[in-house]
Amino acid sequence: MISESAGSVREAALKYLWMHNRSWVQTGEEGGPRVITGGDGVKVVDSEGRTWIDVNGGYNSVNVGYGRSEIACAAYDQMRRIAFYPVGTAIPPTVELCERLAGITPGTLSRVFPVSGGSEANETALKIARAHARRIGEPGRYKVISREGSYHGATGGVLWLGSSAVYRRQDFEPAYPGMVYAPQPNPYRCPLGGRTPSECAERCARAVEDLILFHGPETVLAFIGEPVAIPTGAAVPGDEYWPMIRDICSRYGVLLIDDEVICGFGRTGRWFGIEHWDVAPDIMTMSKGISSSYLPLGAAVVSREVADLFVGKDRSLAHVFTSAGHPVAAAAGLKNIDVIESEGLVQNAAEVGAYLKDQLEGMKADHPIIGDVRGLGLLAAVELVGDRKTKARLEDQDRVCERLSEKFEERGLLLRSSRGLIAMGPPLCITRAEVDEIVHAVDVSLWEVEGELGFPGNV
Ligand SMILES: Cc1ncc(COP(=O)(O)O)c(C=O)c1O
């Protein structure tokens, strides 16, 4: 049994806990891990009693903010009523959640496979896509197009989608077969030389068509992307991109999988990110904001047209996770959706998100190191550069980011800068005053780091 005291929790963590994406020895040498004991809204408290702003709300996931006792009560009530269910039966909160998701997702998305996280949601989508190809008599379709720099999860199949730089994959070779990579429509650094967001969007969408034609449409199963790609720093594609991708997928019989694991549940100022472009995917995957991380939950929501092919003798999908659609998590998810609705958090994300972006934009005049400010709703990113005109990356990018992260910490922000980016995805209940606190702390931190490292214009 771990005692409550911070020291012993930290010690036990260093001895027993395998932390995400980091070495326990290095974590210990840096004085970590920090032990968190409470939270309210956008703030958390550590075991020393210090309050922090959690600028990325968990893993861009605590959409309604910390400390929602109504969600805890919903989970508690369900667990007291009945915590699980017998094989082959259904249970109210899980069914109700599916119905609710069918109601808020676009197009004919309506058949819901509930899961426990984003990786499971995307694995489920890939399996449905493969099984779908067989059911339409096109078993030769197995290739999946994802975008360079994207991330779609950590499990055996989906870890090969995208190529996020934060995720080293050499350890896990060989790759899942049929992974094909398309350029990322990042207007600030268009990989195809597009000079405007529209030009970049059109070139990157056409590149997807070229890939389909190059590989042969009869071999291509699906395309997967996030409406706004997070690992590249909230790069918002030009308006042409998603409608063109929808057309291209439809033309060649390629399923469009929309990964809303981060963008969903109000994050971008709409219920789902893809709605900014009026596009309905064939499969939508979701997690994080679905329960605001109060309990593990996710879903793959499938269009009627695709789901209908799984009806009939020997046509059902062989796919099960014991905890998928857990009724306690579903009850928490339903209450979480209630909170998002009743407090107008989607609208708040749109309004306060625009304010956050404006404030970050405002810092550009003082900080030549800022190359770009981008984002949508409460997804925002600042890209730091060595030269704003040429967009050359910072020479000493890692050191600058490390220094900045230390400065953020000194000012009470749980926020890390890496790969030349400062990326933010706070809870959707954030206020303008809290945005001001964050922006002020970032502003002062930039001044200090620029001064210490002798950046031109700031020495
Ligand atoms: C876009 C996207 N998809 C999928 C995942 C995987 O979700 P999980 O970590 O819940 O498995 C993530 C995780 O950050 C994500 O950002």
The ligand as an SDF file (V2000), in Angstrom:
LIG
                    3D

 16 16  0  0  0  0  0  0  0  0999 V2000
   -5.6850   11.8310  -32.7600 C   0  0  0  0  0  0  0  0  0  0  0  0
   -5.4630   10.6990  -31.8150 C   0  0  0  0  0  0  0  0  0  0  0  0
   -5.9440    9.4890  -32.1170 N   0  0  0  0  0  0  0  0  0  0  0  0
   -5.7860    8.4460  -31.2940 C   0  0  0  0  0  0  0  0  0  0  0  0
   -5.1170    8.5710  -30.1020 C   0  0  0  0  0  0  0  0  0  0  0  0
   -4.9390    7.3930  -29.2010 C   0  0  0  0  0  0  0  0  0  0  0  0
   -5.7690    7.4960  -28.0930 O   0  0  0  0  0  0  0  0  0  0  0  0
   -5.4640    6.6900  -26.7600 P   0  0  0  0  0  0  0  0  0  0  0  0
   -4.2250    7.2650  -26.1730 O   0  0  0  0  0  0  0  0  0  0  0  0
   -6.6940    6.9120  -25.9250 O   0  0  0  0  0  0  0  0  0  0  0  0
   -5.3020    5.2600  -27.1230 O   0  0  0  0  0  0  0  0  0  0  0  0
   -4.6130    9.8120  -29.7270 C   0  0  0  0  0  0  0  0  0  0  0  0
   -3.9150   10.0000  -28.4550 C   0  0  0  0  0  0  0  0  0  0  0  0
   -3.4080   11.0140  -28.1120 O   0  0  0  0  0  0  0  0  0  0  0  0
   -4.7810   10.9080  -30.6200 C   0  0  0  0  0  0  0  0  0  0  0  0
   -4.2980   12.1130  -30.3270 O   0  0  0  0  0  0  0  0  0  0  0  0
  1  2  1  0
  2  3  1  0
  2 15  2  0
  3  4  2  0
  4  5  1  0
  5  6  1  0
  5 12  2  0
  6  7  1  0
  7  8  1  0
  8  9  2  0
  8 10  1  0
  8 11  1  0
 12 13  1  0
 12 15  1  0
 13 14  2  0
 15 16  1  0
M  END
$$$$
